[in-house]
Amino acid sequence: MMIFHTEILADFNPLQSVISEPLFKFAIGPLHVTVSNHMFMVTLAMTLLLIFIPLAARQKKMVPRGLKNLIESICVFLRDEVARPLMGSHADQYVSFIWTVFFFILTLNLLAMVPIEKIIALIPVIGRKNYFGGPATANIWITGAMALITFLMTHIAGIRQQGLWRYLVNLAPPVPWWLMPLIYILEILSSLVRPFALAIRLFANIIAGHMVLGAILGMVLIFKSYGIAAASVLGAVALSFLELLVAFIQAYIFAFLSALYIGSSVAPEH
């Protein structure tokens, strides 16, 4: 019995879901691509959005119901309460980007709460050879890529709206001439720090929740007590509801900050 518990403890890794594990490799000419579990989750999220969003939009009912009502309510809220106050007259031009960011991050966060690896493990061909699940937003490379897209979108929108020269001139607020060099340096540093803040905020919040959840469940194997097991399970359930709230909050924060950055670049007065 002690050997059995030791083997379980040795195999148990509370951070397994947040670790990027390679699933398979393929080559495109000289390019070799390794697909990880987090890449699989990104592809799954993209596929689900490409299927369900158009299906919801195709409903022709005057009063939307079900999935269409949910999606439409979220889109209207993001447009009226986030995009328009932050972007002004440019909101309708860039609100589709804000919608895409929000739903993509939300889908990734919600999929992380589904035991996909357990479902796939039931498939005889695949079995338990690979770990397909895990929160993709707990991967700093994925959150960094999304933050980089927002960074590029911010400056491209500003240059497109104002022109390159005017955009560079309006990069710093009007200050006395002798402060201008310092202000320009601070503004450039600020624009470079923003994508790091976006990436690390999302990454840290998601990975922290899964680390705490893994630690709580790990106490069952450490103490081997029915009382601890019951308390751990109840704590894990309560934390899962909190993780559900965090999934929405982090998607909203990322979309809100993206709208704020784009709004400050397209409107010089900001």
MARBA-218263 format. One record per residue (C-alpha): residue number from 0; residue in one letter; chain; x, z, y. Coordinates in steps of 0.05 Angstrom, whole numbers, always signed. Layout:
PT resi resn chain      X      Z      Y
PT  NUM    A     A      X      Z      Y
...
# end
This chain:
PT resi resn chain      X      Z      Y
PT    0    M     A     +0     +0     +0
PT    1    M     A    +57    +16    +48
PT    2    I     A    +89    -52    +34
PT    3    F     A    +22    -85    +48
PT    4    H     A    +15    -50   +116
PT    5    T     A    +87    -66   +132
PT    6    E     A    +76   -140   +118
PT    7    I     A    +14   -140   +162
PT    8    L     A    +52   -106   +219
PT    9    A     A   +109   -155   +211
PT   10    D     A    +62   -215   +214
PT   11    F     A    +18   -187   +270
PT   12    N     A    +37   -215   +338
PT   13    P     A    -10   -195   +395
PT   14    L     A    +22   -248   +439
PT   15    Q     A    +12   -305   +389
PT   16    S     A    -45   -335   +429
PT   17    V     A     -4   -340   +493
PT   18    I     A    +57   -370   +459
PT   19    S     A    +63   -446   +459
PT   20    E     A    +73   -469   +387
PT   21    P     A    +88   -541   +366
PT   22    L     A    +34   -573   +324
PT   23    F     A    +60   -643   +310
PT   24    K     A   +106   -696   +338
PT   25    F     A   +100   -770   +348
PT   26    A     A   +142   -825   +380
PT   27    I     A   +125   -879   +430
PT   28    G     A   +184   -924   +427
PT   29    P     A   +245   -883   +448
PT   30    L     A   +201   -828   +475
PT   31    H     A   +189   -769   +428
PT   32    V     A   +128   -726   +444
PT   33    T     A   +114   -656   +416
PT   34    V     A    +42   -634   +419
PT   35    S     A    +33   -558   +425
PT   36    N     A    -28   -514   +416
PT   37    H     A    -37   -509   +491
PT   38    M     A    -34   -585   +498
PT   39    F     A    -88   -588   +445
PT   40    M     A   -131   -539   +485
PT   41    V     A   -121   -581   +549
PT   42    T     A   -143   -643   +511
PT   43    L     A   -203   -607   +482
PT   44    A     A   -225   -582   +550
PT   45    M     A   -218   -651   +580
PT   46    T     A   -258   -681   +523
PT   47    L     A   -314   -630   +530
PT   48    L     A   -319   -642   +605
PT   49    L     A   -320   -717   +596
PT   50    I     A   -378   -710   +546
PT   51    F     A   -422   -655   +575
PT   52    I     A   -416   -668   +650
PT   53    P     A   -442   -741   +644
PT   54    L     A   -496   -718   +596
PT   55    A     A   -520   -666   +645
PT   56    A     A   -518   -716   +703
PT   57    R     A   -560   -766   +663
PT   58    Q     A   -621   -720   +663
PT   59    K     A   -675   -751   +707
PT   60    K     A   -720   -690   +715
PT   61    M     A   -740   -673   +786
PT   62    V     A   -727   -599   +773
PT   63    P     A   -661   -592   +735
PT   64    R     A   -661   -546   +675
PT   65    G     A   -611   -518   +626
PT   66    L     A   -540   -546   +631
PT   67    K     A   -556   -591   +690
PT   68    N     A   -585   -533   +729
PT   69    L     A   -523   -491   +716
PT   70    I     A   -474   -547   +735
PT   71    E     A   -514   -568   +796
PT   72    S     A   -519   -496   +821
PT   73    I     A   -443   -487   +815
PT   74    C     A   -429   -554   +850
PT   75    V     A   -477   -538   +907
PT   76    F     A   -446   -469   +916
PT   77    L     A   -375   -496   +917
PT   78    R     A   -395   -551   +966
PT   79    D     A   -435   -507  +1014
PT   80    E     A   -398   -441  +1010
PT   81    V     A   -327   -464   +998
PT   82    A     A   -313   -536  +1016
PT   83    R     A   -354   -544  +1079
PT   84    P     A   -333   -479  +1113
PT   85    L     A   -259   -492  +1098
PT   86    M     A   -256   -568  +1105
PT   87    G     A   -310   -581  +1157
PT   88    S     A   -329   -654  +1164
PT   89    H     A   -278   -674  +1110
PT   90    A     A   -312   -632  +1056
PT   91    D     A   -353   -688  +1023
PT   92    Q     A   -289   -730  +1019
PT   93    Y     A   -250   -678   +978
PT   94    V     A   -304   -635   +945
PT   95    S     A   -299   -675   +880
PT   96    F     A   -228   -651   +873
PT   97    I     A   -250   -579   +882
PT   98    W     A   -305   -588   +830
PT   99    T     A   -255   -618   +781
PT  100    V     A   -205   -561   +790
PT  101    F     A   -259   -508   +782
PT  102    F     A   -292   -536   +719
PT  103    F     A   -226   -553   +686
PT  104    I     A   -196   -484   +695
PT  105    L     A   -262   -450   +677
PT  106    T     A   -267   -491   +612
PT  107    L     A   -195   -473   +593
PT  108    N     A   -208   -400   +606
PT  109    L     A   -273   -399   +566
PT  110    L     A   -243   -438   +508
PT  111    A     A   -189   -384   +504
PT  112    M     A   -243   -334   +484
PT  113    V     A   -267   -377   +426
PT  114    P     A   -231   -366   +359
PT  115    I     A   -216   -440   +351
PT  116    E     A   -157   -426   +305
PT  117    K     A   -204   -390   +257
PT  118    I     A   -252   -449   +257
PT  119    I     A   -197   -500   +246
PT  120    A     A   -167   -457   +191
PT  121    L     A   -230   -470   +150
PT  122    I     A   -213   -544   +147
PT  123    P     A   -178   -555    +80
PT  124    V     A   -132   -609   +104
PT  125    I     A   -105   -567   +162
PT  126    G     A   -112   -497   +135
PT  127    R     A    -69   -444   +168
PT  128    K     A     -6   -485   +177
PT  129    N     A    -12   -488   +253
PT  130    Y     A    -41   -445   +308
PT  131    F     A    -88   -489   +348
PT  132    G     A   -119   -437   +396
PT  133    G     A    -95   -397   +454
PT  134    P     A   -106   -396   +529
PT  135    A     A    -73   -457   +560
PT  136    T     A    -77   -423   +629
PT  137    A     A    -30   -370   +602
PT  138    N     A    +24   -424   +599
PT  139    I     A    +64   -425   +664
PT  140    W     A    +79   -500   +655
PT  141    I     A     +5   -517   +653
PT  142    T     A    -14   -474   +713
PT  143    G     A    +48   -501   +748
PT  144    A     A    +26   -573   +735
PT  145    M     A    -43   -558   +765
PT  146    A     A    -12   -523   +825
PT  147    L     A    +34   -584   +835
PT  148    I     A    -27   -630   +835
PT  149    T     A    -59   -586   +889
PT  150    F     A     +7   -587   +928
PT  151    L     A    +10   -663   +926
PT  152    M     A    -64   -670   +942
PT  153    T     A    -56   -624  +1002
PT  154    H     A     +0   -664  +1035
PT  155    I     A    -28   -732  +1014
PT  156    A     A    -95   -714  +1046
PT  157    G     A    -61   -690  +1109
PT  158    I     A    -18   -753  +1116
PT  159    R     A    -77   -797  +1100
PT  160    Q     A   -120   -764  +1153
PT  161    Q     A    -70   -756  +1209
PT  162    G     A    -14   -804  +1194
PT  163    L     A    +57   -784  +1174
PT  164    W     A    +85   -772  +1244
PT  165    R     A    +25   -734  +1270
PT  166    Y     A    +22   -693  +1206
PT  167    L     A    +94   -672  +1214
PT  168    V     A    +84   -656  +1287
PT  169    N     A    +23   -613  +1272
PT  170    L     A    +57   -578  +1214
PT  171    A     A    +76   -520  +1261
PT  172    P     A    +28   -489  +1312
PT  173    P     A    +42   -496  +1387
PT  174    V     A    +95   -445  +1405
PT  175    P     A   +150   -440  +1457
PT  176    W     A   +203   -494  +1446
PT  177    W     A   +258   -444  +1430
PT  178    L     A   +216   -416  +1372
PT  179    M     A   +200   -485  +1343
PT  180    P     A   +259   -490  +1295
PT  181    L     A   +244   -422  +1265
PT  182    I     A   +170   -437  +1259
PT  183    Y     A   +183   -504  +1225
PT  184    I     A   +228   -470  +1174
PT  185    L     A   +175   -417  +1160
PT  186    E     A   +120   -469  +1154
PT  187    I     A   +161   -511  +1105
PT  188    L     A   +177   -449  +1064
PT  189    S     A   +104   -430  +1065
PT  190    S     A    +82   -498  +1040
PT  191    L     A   +133   -494   +983
PT  192    V     A   +112   -423   +964
PT  193    R     A    +38   -440   +959
PT  194    P     A    +42   -478   +892
PT  195    F     A    +84   -421   +862
PT  196    A     A    +31   -371   +884
PT  197    L     A    -25   -413   +854
PT  198    A     A    +11   -422   +788
PT  199    I     A    +35   -350   +780
PT  200    R     A    -31   -318   +801
PT  201    L     A    -71   -356   +748
PT  202    F     A    -17   -349   +695
PT  203    A     A     -6   -274   +706
PT  204    N     A    -80   -255   +706
PT  205    I     A    -96   -294   +642
PT  206    I     A    -35   -272   +603
PT  207    A     A    -44   -199   +625
PT  208    G     A   -115   -196   +597
PT  209    H     A    -94   -224   +530
PT  210    M     A    -34   -178   +526
PT  211    V     A    -78   -117   +538
PT  212    L     A   -129   -143   +487
PT  213    G     A    -73   -154   +436
PT  214    A     A    -45    -84   +449
PT  215    I     A   -113    -51   +439
PT  216    L     A   -125    -87   +373
PT  217    G     A    -54    -74   +351
PT  218    M     A    -67     +1   +353
PT  219    V     A   -111     -7   +292
PT  220    L     A    -51    -28   +250
PT  221    I     A     -4    +23   +282
PT  222    F     A    -47    +87   +273
PT  223    K     A    -87    +65   +211
PT  224    S     A   -145   +110   +231
PT  225    Y     A   -219    +96   +227
PT  226    G     A   -230   +132   +293
PT  227    I     A   -176    +92   +328
PT  228    A     A   -203    +28   +297
PT  229    A     A   -273    +41   +323
PT  230    A     A   -248    +58   +392
PT  231    S     A   -202     -4   +392
PT  232    V     A   -259    -50   +372
PT  233    L     A   -305    -22   +425
PT  234    G     A   -250    -27   +477
PT  235    A     A   -236    -99   +456
PT  236    V     A   -309   -117   +463
PT  237    A     A   -313    -86   +532
PT  238    L     A   -249   -120   +553
PT  239    S     A   -276   -187   +528
PT  240    F     A   -335   -181   +576
PT  241    L     A   -285   -167   +631
PT  242    E     A   -244   -227   +609
PT  243    L     A   -307   -269   +616
PT  244    L     A   -314   -246   +688
PT  245    V     A   -240   -259   +701
PT  246    A     A   -248   -330   +673
PT  247    F     A   -298   -347   +728
PT  248    I     A   -261   -308   +783
PT  249    Q     A   -194   -342   +770
PT  250    A     A   -225   -411   +769
PT  251    Y     A   -261   -395   +834
PT  252    I     A   -198   -368   +867
PT  253    F     A   -157   -429   +848
PT  254    A     A   -212   -476   +874
PT  255    F     A   -220   -434   +938
PT  256    L     A   -146   -434   +954
PT  257    S     A   -141   -509   +939
PT  258    A     A   -198   -521   +988
PT  259    L     A   -164   -476  +1039
PT  260    Y     A    -97   -513  +1034
PT  261    I     A   -129   -582  +1038
PT  262    G     A   -173   -560  +1096
PT  263    S     A   -112   -535  +1135
PT  264    S     A    -76   -602  +1124
PT  265    V     A   -133   -649  +1144
PT  266    A     A   -153   -609  +1206
PT  267    P     A    -95   -599  +1255
PT  268    E     A   -132   -542  +1291
PT  269    H     A   -126   -500  +1228
# end
